[in-house]
């Protein structure tokens, strides 16, 4: 009798739950509703675990900075050099005229001042023309620039000395000729610096623009090879380069 009561109790507990269930699968529900725990619910109300979407790995892109070599540019060094050389000739000529005037007992100050007035702007133009060259320098450019600017400094010092003298003397005439010669040499050095730098820039630019002219070549050499007995013997080898 006790056994029968236990079976009936379990039946009453289980059967109502199965009998009153609204659904057994999603097909038993209407529309987009789904079956969950025996009842139809909306999909948004479902407490079922939804696996998160997998993360997509996007590799980080590295930015590579490429340094481009500066293209040589001759600038206007040659025109500046022409002005510098012309200024040197004029400076020397005016200094010689001023010295001759001093020798004749004259003053010579006007011609000397004109020589200095020509030398200063001509040196500036020649120096700026040389500095306009980009991307390259000549092998003797720096010594020429140093020589030119030191020479111009001595010319200005000599000109200041000449202006401070009140009497015309043979030493004054000599100093005037020296100032003119030094000014001409300084302007020549600055002008040659610009010419050499412009020439180096043009040569480098031509090498960049010219197509590769490499040709295959056969290079002879010596190698060690094994003979039929397995001994190493020297042998002539030929290698071709492309």
Backbone as CSV, one residue per row, in Angstrom:
resi,resn,N_x,N_y,N_z,CA_x,CA_y,CA_z,C_x,C_y,C_z
1,UNK,0.820,-1.211,0.000,0.000,0.000,0.000,0.854,1.261,0.000
2,UNK,1.956,1.217,0.830,2.871,2.373,0.864,3.545,2.583,-0.471
3,UNK,3.884,1.486,-1.120,4.544,1.590,-2.438,3.605,2.233,-3.429
4,UNK,2.367,1.886,-3.422,1.387,2.454,-4.345,1.226,3.942,-4.109
5,UNK,1.259,4.386,-2.872,1.115,5.813,-2.568,2.317,6.614,-3.067
6,UNK,3.515,6.024,-2.960,4.729,6.725,-3.441,4.679,6.886,-4.939
7,UNK,4.274,5.848,-5.668,4.199,5.916,-7.137,3.175,6.938,-7.553
8,UNK,2.021,6.977,-6.860,0.992,7.942,-7.219,1.461,9.365,-6.958
9,UNK,2.231,9.538,-5.911,2.728,10.893,-5.589,3.689,11.384,-6.651
10,UNK,4.639,10.522,-7.061,5.595,10.894,-8.112,4.867,11.184,-9.413
11,UNK,3.806,10.432,-9.677,3.060,10.638,-10.922,2.372,11.980,-10.906
12,UNK,1.848,12.358,-9.767,1.178,13.650,-9.679,2.165,14.818,-9.818
13,UNK,3.388,14.578,-9.381,4.399,15.645,-9.493,4.912,15.810,-10.909
14,UNK,5.026,14.737,-11.648,5.644,14.772,-12.977,4.620,15.037,-14.058
15,UNK,3.475,14.373,-14.006,2.516,14.436,-15.100,1.980,15.826,-15.312
16,UNK,1.636,16.591,-14.273,1.093,17.925,-14.557,2.096,18.810,-15.265
17,UNK,3.379,18.685,-14.896,4.398,19.538,-15.552,4.479,19.256,-17.032
18,UNK,4.400,17.963,-17.415,4.465,17.604,-18.836,3.159,17.876,-19.535
19,UNK,2.026,17.713,-18.758,0.731,17.880,-19.413,0.435,19.313,-19.734
20,UNK,0.899,20.232,-18.844,0.589,21.642,-19.054,1.693,22.406,-19.762
21,UNK,2.682,21.758,-20.276,3.743,22.435,-21.049,3.164,22.986,-22.339
22,UNK,3.570,24.249,-22.684,3.058,24.877,-23.905,3.724,24.332,-25.165
23,UNK,4.946,23.906,-25.054,5.682,23.465,-26.259,6.756,22.491,-25.869
24,UNK,7.166,21.759,-26.865,8.291,20.850,-26.717,9.464,21.255,-27.600
25,UNK,9.173,22.050,-28.654,10.238,22.534,-29.559,9.806,23.881,-30.127
26,UNK,10.698,24.527,-30.850,10.386,25.836,-31.430,9.267,25.756,-32.453
27,UNK,9.063,24.593,-33.068,8.006,24.432,-34.067,6.614,24.542,-33.462
28,UNK,6.493,24.315,-32.121,5.198,24.395,-31.474,4.792,25.832,-31.169
29,UNK,5.717,26.785,-31.350,5.440,28.191,-31.060,5.099,28.941,-32.341
30,UNK,4.287,29.999,-32.203,3.853,30.784,-33.345,4.857,31.921,-33.630
31,UNK,4.934,32.244,-34.882,5.768,33.380,-35.277,7.251,33.117,-35.010
32,UNK,7.898,34.165,-34.501,9.336,34.074,-34.235,9.632,33.642,-32.813
33,UNK,8.574,33.219,-32.083,8.769,32.807,-30.704,9.482,31.470,-30.656
34,UNK,10.184,31.228,-29.539,10.934,29.992,-29.386,10.489,29.298,-28.120
35,UNK,10.767,28.014,-28.064,10.374,27.205,-26.927,11.518,27.178,-25.921
36,UNK,11.207,27.581,-24.690,12.238,27.591,-23.646,11.590,27.183,-22.335
37,UNK,12.093,26.095,-21.779,11.576,25.549,-20.506,10.086,25.230,-20.580
38,UNK,9.636,24.739,-21.737,8.258,24.304,-21.893,7.281,25.398,-22.201
39,UNK,7.728,26.637,-22.420,6.796,27.694,-22.775,7.361,28.532,-23.906
40,UNK,6.477,29.125,-24.665,6.881,29.930,-25.814,7.187,31.356,-25.362
41,UNK,8.352,31.816,-25.702,8.782,33.185,-25.346,9.338,33.848,-26.602
42,UNK,9.350,35.186,-26.521,9.983,35.911,-27.620,11.492,35.655,-27.617
43,UNK,12.086,35.797,-28.798,13.515,35.508,-28.919,14.357,36.468,-28.075
44,UNK,13.875,37.723,-27.932,14.661,38.713,-27.168,14.597,38.426,-25.677
45,UNK,13.553,37.657,-25.220,13.412,37.319,-23.825,14.135,36.040,-23.459
46,UNK,14.742,35.414,-24.417,15.386,34.141,-24.164,16.607,34.351,-23.290
47,UNK,16.729,33.502,-22.278,17.889,33.572,-21.371,18.959,32.576,-21.757
48,UNK,18.790,31.980,-22.912,19.802,31.018,-23.373,21.111,31.737,-23.616
49,UNK,22.197,31.075,-23.375,23.529,31.661,-23.555,23.838,31.791,-25.049
50,UNK,24.202,32.983,-25.424,24.598,33.245,-26.806,26.094,33.522,-26.823
51,UNK,26.797,32.720,-27.532,28.258,32.866,-27.588,28.621,34.204,-28.232
52,UNK,29.550,34.924,-27.646,29.957,36.218,-28.254,30.644,35.997,-29.595
53,UNK,30.480,36.999,-30.426,31.108,36.902,-31.754,32.620,36.885,-31.596
54,UNK,33.279,36.056,-32.357,34.747,35.988,-32.245,35.383,37.316,-32.641
55,UNK,36.429,37.703,-31.921,37.140,38.933,-32.218,38.029,38.755,-33.446
56,UNK,37.921,39.695,-34.285,38.746,39.663,-35.502,40.055,40.392,-35.241
57,UNK,41.156,39.726,-35.465,42.478,40.332,-35.242,42.900,41.102,-36.494
58,UNK,43.117,42.371,-36.306,43.587,43.223,-37.403,45.027,43.612,-37.108
59,UNK,45.941,43.141,-37.898,47.349,43.473,-37.631,47.595,44.965,-37.750
60,UNK,48.403,45.485,-36.854,48.743,46.909,-36.868,49.688,47.198,-38.034
61,UNK,49.336,48.188,-38.780,50.154,48.557,-39.920,51.280,49.480,-39.474
62,UNK,52.469,49.145,-39.881,53.632,49.946,-39.545,53.927,50.936,-40.658
63,UNK,54.117,52.151,-40.265,54.439,53.191,-41.242,55.945,53.306,-41.352
64,UNK,56.446,53.109,-42.538,57.882,53.180,-42.781,58.217,54.507,-43.445
65,UNK,59.100,55.234,-42.815,59.532,56.521,-43.346,60.746,56.287,-44.235
66,UNK,60.618,56.637,-45.467,61.700,56.463,-46.430,62.329,57.815,-46.689
67,UNK,63.606,57.905,-46.429,64.328,59.145,-46.659,64.822,59.190,-48.099
68,UNK,64.395,60.180,-48.793,64.775,60.336,-50.197,65.996,61.244,-50.279
69,UNK,66.971,60.780,-51.034,68.189,61.571,-51.178,67.882,62.874,-51.912
70,UNK,68.546,63.914,-51.500,68.336,65.219,-52.110,68.919,65.236,-53.510
71,UNK,68.139,65.708,-54.457,68.583,65.764,-55.844,69.528,66.953,-56.016
72,UNK,70.725,66.719,-56.568,71.658,67.833,-56.751,71.079,68.908,-57.669
73,UNK,71.357,70.152,-57.332,70.869,71.286,-58.104,72.005,72.300,-58.227
74,UNK,72.447,72.609,-59.442,73.558,73.564,-59.607,73.194,74.995,-59.255
75,UNK,71.905,75.283,-59.117,71.486,76.634,-58.752,71.948,77.678,-59.766
76,UNK,72.300,78.856,-59.261,72.786,79.924,-60.130,74.238,80.267,-59.788
77,UNK,74.999,79.204,-59.465,76.393,79.396,-59.075,77.239,79.941,-60.225
78,UNK,76.982,79.468,-61.449,77.801,79.918,-62.589,77.566,81.402,-62.890
79,UNK,76.317,81.890,-62.978,76.135,83.334,-63.156,76.761,84.151,-62.039
80,UNK,76.657,83.669,-60.808,77.290,84.367,-59.700,78.798,84.395,-59.830
81,UNK,79.370,83.287,-60.341,80.816,83.242,-60.541,81.260,84.204,-61.635
82,UNK,80.456,84.325,-62.680,80.792,85.272,-63.755,80.824,86.697,-63.216
83,UNK,79.841,87.034,-62.385,79.816,88.374,-61.776,81.017,88.564,-60.852
84,UNK,81.381,87.511,-60.122,82.524,87.604,-59.231,83.833,87.821,-59.974
85,UNK,84.043,87.091,-61.061,85.275,87.258,-61.833,85.327,88.640,-62.481
86,UNK,84.197,89.084,-63.025,84.154,90.431,-63.612,84.426,91.490,-62.544
87,UNK,83.863,91.285,-61.336,84.118,92.229,-60.256,85.577,92.248,-59.848
88,UNK,86.228,91.087,-59.883,87.655,91.024,-59.560,88.502,91.785,-60.560
89,UNK,88.177,91.675,-61.836,88.930,92.394,-62.871,88.752,93.901,-62.706
90,UNK,87.511,94.320,-62.474,87.242,95.753,-62.303,87.925,96.282,-61.038
91,UNK,87.881,95.500,-59.966,88.517,95.925,-58.712,90.016,96.114,-58.898
92,UNK,90.655,95.162,-59.550,92.095,95.270,-59.782,92.430,96.459,-60.672
93,UNK,91.617,96.675,-61.691,91.882,97.797,-62.603,91.762,99.138,-61.876
94,UNK,90.712,99.307,-61.075,90.526,100.558,-60.349,91.638,100.771,-59.315
95,UNK,92.073,99.702,-58.669,93.151,99.822,-57.687,94.460,100.239,-58.359
96,UNK,94.710,99.712,-59.565,95.921,100.095,-60.277,95.868,101.578,-60.680
97,UNK,94.702,102.051,-61.085,94.562,103.471,-61.438,94.774,104.337,-60.210
98,UNK,94.206,103.929,-59.073,94.378,104.697,-57.849,95.841,104.723,-57.423
99,UNK,96.556,103.624,-57.559,97.972,103.577,-57.200,98.806,104.475,-58.111
100,UNK,98.481,104.494,-59.380,99.205,105.374,-60.303,98.974,106.841,-59.948
101,UNK,97.749,107.174,-59.527,97.480,108.542,-59.101,98.306,108.917,-57.866
102,UNK,98.458,107.972,-56.960,99.271,108.232,-55.767,100.734,108.425,-56.157
103,UNK,101.205,107.629,-57.106,102.580,107.772,-57.562,102.813,109.150,-58.188
104,UNK,101.791,109.678,-58.837,101.909,110.990,-59.474,101.675,112.136,-58.490
105,UNK,101.522,111.824,-57.217,101.293,112.845,-56.213,99.853,113.171,-55.974
106,UNK,98.957,112.436,-56.601,97.529,112.670,-56.402,97.004,111.947,-55.178
107,UNK,95.691,112.018,-55.038,95.048,111.417,-53.869,94.738,109.932,-54.103
108,UNK,93.987,109.637,-55.159,93.632,108.250,-55.477,92.535,107.676,-54.606
109,UNK,91.945,108.516,-53.778,90.924,108.005,-52.857,89.651,107.605,-53.588
110,UNK,89.277,108.381,-54.579,88.030,108.090,-55.296,88.094,106.738,-55.996
111,UNK,89.207,106.495,-56.698,89.359,105.225,-57.408,89.473,104.064,-56.422
112,UNK,90.145,104.274,-55.316,90.249,103.218,-54.306,88.907,102.884,-53.685
113,UNK,88.124,103.942,-53.396,86.796,103.695,-52.838,85.898,102.986,-53.845
114,UNK,86.035,103.334,-55.130,85.245,102.657,-56.161,85.630,101.184,-56.269
115,UNK,86.924,100.885,-56.112,87.377,99.491,-56.157,86.767,98.679,-55.019
116,UNK,86.776,99.259,-53.820,86.168,98.573,-52.674,84.657,98.444,-52.868
117,UNK,84.033,99.482,-53.420,82.594,99.427,-53.659,82.191,98.364,-54.664
118,UNK,83.080,98.014,-55.579,82.807,96.935,-56.539,83.091,95.578,-55.903
119,UNK,84.162,95.490,-55.109,84.591,94.195,-54.568,83.578,93.625,-53.580
120,UNK,83.001,94.472,-52.731,82.103,93.965,-51.690,80.835,93.328,-52.273
121,UNK,80.051,94.021,-53.121,78.841,93.360,-53.652,79.173,92.182,-54.565
122,UNK,80.298,92.270,-55.309,80.665,91.146,-56.177,80.976,89.896,-55.357
123,UNK,81.651,90.068,-54.212,81.949,88.914,-53.359,80.675,88.320,-52.765
124,UNK,79.731,89.172,-52.400,78.460,88.681,-51.842,77.685,87.882,-52.890
125,UNK,77.634,88.403,-54.108,76.906,87.706,-55.180,77.563,86.364,-55.484
126,UNK,78.905,86.345,-55.571,79.603,85.087,-55.853,79.390,84.077,-54.732
127,UNK,79.422,84.552,-53.473,79.207,83.641,-52.351,77.801,83.081,-52.299
128,UNK,76.804,83.933,-52.550,75.416,83.451,-52.558,75.167,82.506,-53.727
129,UNK,75.794,82.787,-54.866,75.651,81.870,-56.007,76.206,80.500,-55.697
130,UNK,77.361,80.462,-55.031,77.929,79.164,-54.644,77.040,78.461,-53.633
131,UNK,76.448,79.221,-52.707,75.574,78.619,-51.701,74.256,78.114,-52.282
132,UNK,73.905,78.550,-53.503,72.647,78.095,-54.108,72.722,76.661,-54.608
133,UNK,73.911,76.078,-54.652,74.064,74.685,-55.082,73.563,73.781,-53.959
134,UNK,72.665,72.848,-54.281,72.069,71.955,-53.294,72.496,70.515,-53.541
135,UNK,72.652,69.777,-52.453,72.827,68.331,-52.548,74.239,67.843,-52.692
136,UNK,75.214,68.713,-52.908,76.578,68.240,-53.137,77.538,69.401,-52.943
137,UNK,78.789,69.050,-52.699,79.842,70.047,-52.549,81.078,69.509,-53.260
138,UNK,81.914,70.410,-53.759,83.140,69.991,-54.426,84.202,69.662,-53.385
139,UNK,85.226,68.933,-53.810,86.273,68.511,-52.880,87.114,69.677,-52.384
140,UNK,87.215,70.741,-53.168,88.026,71.895,-52.766,87.150,73.114,-52.485
141,UNK,85.855,72.911,-52.336,84.943,74.035,-52.126,85.213,74.772,-50.829
142,UNK,85.389,74.027,-49.735,85.591,74.678,-48.438,86.899,75.480,-48.393
143,UNK,88.035,74.932,-48.858,89.264,75.758,-48.854,89.134,77.023,-49.690
144,UNK,88.434,76.942,-50.823,88.261,78.137,-51.651,87.410,79.180,-50.940
145,UNK,86.338,78.730,-50.271,85.487,79.682,-49.549,86.249,80.355,-48.417
146,UNK,87.023,79.568,-47.672,87.788,80.144,-46.570,88.804,81.159,-47.104
147,UNK,89.500,80.793,-48.187,90.491,81.702,-48.773,89.837,82.989,-49.259
148,UNK,88.687,82.850,-49.920,88.011,84.030,-50.469,87.551,84.995,-49.398
149,UNK,86.925,84.475,-48.333,86.399,85.378,-47.315,87.503,85.964,-46.439
150,UNK,88.554,85.199,-46.173,89.692,85.780,-45.448,90.338,86.885,-46.275
151,UNK,90.479,86.635,-47.580,91.052,87.655,-48.460,90.217,88.925,-48.475
152,UNK,88.896,88.783,-48.500,88.048,89.974,-48.499,88.158,90.727,-47.179
153,UNK,88.334,89.997,-46.089,88.543,90.669,-44.819,89.829,91.483,-44.799
154,UNK,90.886,90.937,-45.407,92.144,91.679,-45.489,92.022,92.891,-46.405
155,UNK,91.210,92.764,-47.466,90.997,93.906,-48.357,90.325,95.050,-47.601
156,UNK,89.316,94.737,-46.809,88.631,95.779,-46.039,89.569,96.411,-45.020
157,UNK,90.417,95.574,-44.385,91.379,96.132,-43.432,92.384,97.038,-44.136
158,UNK,92.833,96.632,-45.316,93.772,97.458,-46.087,93.107,98.756,-46.525
159,UNK,91.827,98.665,-46.935,91.124,99.872,-47.358,90.956,100.842,-46.192
160,UNK,90.678,100.318,-44.993,90.562,101.195,-43.821,91.897,101.878,-43.513
161,UNK,93.003,101.141,-43.703,94.327,101.735,-43.484,94.599,102.846,-44.497
162,UNK,94.248,102.607,-45.753,94.499,103.611,-46.783,93.691,104.880,-46.534
163,UNK,92.467,104.728,-46.088,91.636,105.907,-45.826,92.138,106.716,-44.630
164,UNK,92.852,106.064,-43.739,93.362,106.778,-42.559,94.628,107.593,-42.850
165,UNK,95.228,107.404,-44.034,96.451,108.118,-44.372,96.115,109.459,-45.029
166,UNK,96.821,110.498,-44.587,96.580,111.848,-45.118,97.524,112.210,-46.262
167,UNK,98.726,111.686,-46.266,99.708,112.047,-47.280,99.905,110.907,-48.260
168,UNK,100.212,111.264,-49.505,100.489,110.284,-50.543,101.964,109.905,-50.482
169,UNK,102.228,108.646,-50.267,103.594,108.148,-50.184,103.739,106.930,-51.081
170,UNK,104.982,106.549,-51.414,105.174,105.320,-52.205,104.606,104.088,-51.504
171,UNK,104.675,104.067,-50.166,104.105,102.927,-49.439,102.594,102.874,-49.607
172,UNK,101.984,104.040,-49.717,100.535,104.092,-49.913,100.147,103.524,-51.274
173,UNK,100.937,103.822,-52.281,100.674,103.280,-53.613,100.835,101.762,-53.628
174,UNK,101.853,101.269,-52.932,102.069,99.818,-52.853,100.911,99.126,-52.138
175,UNK,100.448,99.738,-51.053,99.324,99.163,-50.319,98.047,99.156,-51.166
176,UNK,97.883,100.177,-52.014,96.710,100.238,-52.895,96.754,99.116,-53.917
177,UNK,97.941,98.888,-54.506,98.075,97.790,-55.487,97.845,96.429,-54.797
178,UNK,98.353,96.298,-53.568,98.163,95.036,-52.850,96.695,94.790,-52.546
179,UNK,95.980,95.846,-52.175,94.548,95.695,-51.897,93.787,95.286,-53.143
180,UNK,94.121,95.894,-54.290,93.449,95.530,-55.532,93.739,94.104,-55.945
181,UNK,95.036,93.688,-55.818,95.390,92.315,-56.180,94.739,91.309,-55.252
182,UNK,94.726,91.615,-53.953,94.108,90.707,-52.988,92.599,90.597,-53.210
183,UNK,91.958,91.729,-53.549,90.532,91.686,-53.836,90.211,90.847,-55.057
184,UNK,91.043,90.965,-56.097,90.827,90.170,-57.310,91.005,88.679,-57.041
185,UNK,92.031,88.332,-56.245,92.265,86.920,-55.924,91.132,86.359,-55.056
186,UNK,90.630,87.154,-54.125,89.538,86.694,-53.272,88.272,86.439,-54.078
187,UNK,87.961,87.354,-54.975,86.781,87.172,-55.825,86.957,85.975,-56.753
188,UNK,88.159,85.742,-57.222,88.415,84.572,-58.074,88.200,83.277,-57.295
189,UNK,88.669,83.243,-56.039,88.488,82.039,-55.222,87.007,81.760,-54.975
190,UNK,86.246,82.775,-54.633,84.805,82.584,-54.411,84.090,82.158,-55.688
191,UNK,84.519,82.710,-56.817,83.897,82.353,-58.098,84.231,80.920,-58.489
192,UNK,85.503,80.511,-58.283,85.883,79.130,-58.601,85.144,78.132,-57.718
193,UNK,84.891,78.501,-56.484,84.103,77.637,-55.604,82.724,77.382,-56.195
194,UNK,82.074,78.436,-56.669,80.757,78.257,-57.286,80.813,77.434,-58.557
195,UNK,81.853,77.637,-59.376,81.977,76.881,-60.628,82.186,75.396,-60.347
196,UNK,83.073,75.074,-59.406,83.344,73.672,-59.094,82.135,72.992,-58.464
197,UNK,81.432,73.698,-57.594,80.243,73.105,-56.980,79.142,72.874,-58.006
198,UNK,78.949,73.811,-58.909,77.935,73.629,-59.953,78.308,72.473,-60.872
199,UNK,79.599,72.335,-61.185,80.034,71.230,-62.039,79.813,69.885,-61.356
200,UNK,80.118,69.813,-60.045,79.883,68.567,-59.317,78.398,68.236,-59.258
201,UNK,77.549,69.232,-59.108,76.105,68.995,-59.070,75.588,68.499,-60.411
202,UNK,76.094,69.087,-61.505,75.653,68.631,-62.830,76.102,67.192,-63.100
203,UNK,77.329,66.859,-62.683,77.805,65.484,-62.891,76.985,64.486,-62.087
204,UNK,76.695,64.830,-60.842,75.884,63.930,-60.013,74.475,63.789,-60.560
205,UNK,73.913,64.876,-61.071,72.572,64.817,-61.648,72.555,63.976,-62.906
206,UNK,73.614,64.056,-63.704,73.698,63.240,-64.922,73.798,61.756,-64.582
207,UNK,74.506,61.426,-63.502,74.598,60.024,-63.096,73.257,59.488,-62.622
208,UNK,72.460,60.330,-61.969,71.146,59.888,-61.510,70.183,59.674,-62.666
209,UNK,70.281,60.519,-63.680,69.352,60.442,-64.804,69.782,59.429,-65.847
210,UNK,71.070,59.072,-65.905,71.563,58.146,-66.924,71.133,56.731,-66.582
211,UNK,70.716,55.931,-67.591,70.361,54.531,-67.331,71.604,53.725,-66.974
212,UNK,71.348,52.615,-66.308,72.466,51.760,-65.904,73.165,51.194,-67.130
213,UNK,74.483,51.302,-67.171,75.271,50.836,-68.321,76.114,49.631,-67.965
214,UNK,75.697,48.889,-66.934,76.472,47.716,-66.538,76.370,46.631,-67.609
215,UNK,77.490,46.053,-67.958,77.541,45.011,-68.973,78.094,43.731,-68.356
216,UNK,77.672,42.577,-68.881,78.224,41.331,-68.355,79.715,41.239,-68.642
217,UNK,80.427,40.686,-67.675,81.875,40.544,-67.819,82.284,39.176,-67.318
218,UNK,83.333,38.649,-67.911,83.888,37.358,-67.523,85.128,37.614,-66.693
219,UNK,85.131,37.074,-65.482,86.244,37.292,-64.559,86.961,35.960,-64.350
220,UNK,88.234,35.860,-64.753,88.976,34.618,-64.531,89.401,34.494,-63.074
221,UNK,89.645,33.247,-62.641,90.087,33.014,-61.276,90.633,31.613,-61.135
222,UNK,91.101,31.275,-59.970,91.648,29.960,-59.660,90.748,29.257,-58.663
223,UNK,90.600,27.954,-58.832,89.774,27.159,-57.935,90.446,25.817,-57.713
224,UNK,90.047,25.134,-56.657,90.565,23.800,-56.348,89.519,22.774,-56.717
225,UNK,89.934,21.786,-57.499,89.028,20.726,-57.931,89.667,19.363,-57.610
226,UNK,88.839,18.350,-57.486,89.323,17.004,-57.192,89.472,16.218,-58.499
227,UNK,90.597,15.515,-58.629,90.816,14.693,-59.824,90.189,13.326,-59.618
228,UNK,90.473,12.429,-60.507,89.874,11.095,-60.441,90.320,10.314,-59.223
229,UNK,91.481,10.692,-58.646,91.971,10.003,-57.456,91.489,10.664,-56.169
230,UNK,90.753,11.763,-56.287,90.252,12.439,-55.106,91.179,13.498,-54.557
231,UNK,92.280,13.772,-55.246,93.214,14.794,-54.779,92.794,16.157,-55.306
232,UNK,93.071,17.205,-54.508,92.752,18.565,-54.909,93.845,19.121,-55.809
233,UNK,93.447,19.630,-56.954,94.389,20.195,-57.900,93.877,21.584,-58.308
234,UNK,94.795,22.555,-58.535,94.357,23.878,-58.970,93.797,23.828,-60.405
235,UNK,92.771,24.631,-60.640,92.140,24.669,-61.959,91.705,26.112,-62.246
236,UNK,91.688,26.473,-63.518,91.255,27.801,-63.944,89.722,27.855,-63.964
237,UNK,89.158,28.923,-63.365,87.712,29.078,-63.340,87.343,30.410,-64.005
238,UNK,86.159,30.444,-64.555,85.640,31.647,-65.193,84.301,31.981,-64.553
239,UNK,84.158,33.213,-64.122,82.901,33.665,-63.505,82.353,34.821,-64.331
240,UNK,81.061,34.822,-64.557,80.422,35.876,-65.343,79.597,36.743,-64.406
241,UNK,79.812,38.049,-64.485,79.061,39.010,-63.683,78.068,39.741,-64.593
242,UNK,76.928,40.080,-64.025,75.882,40.777,-64.766,75.584,42.106,-64.116
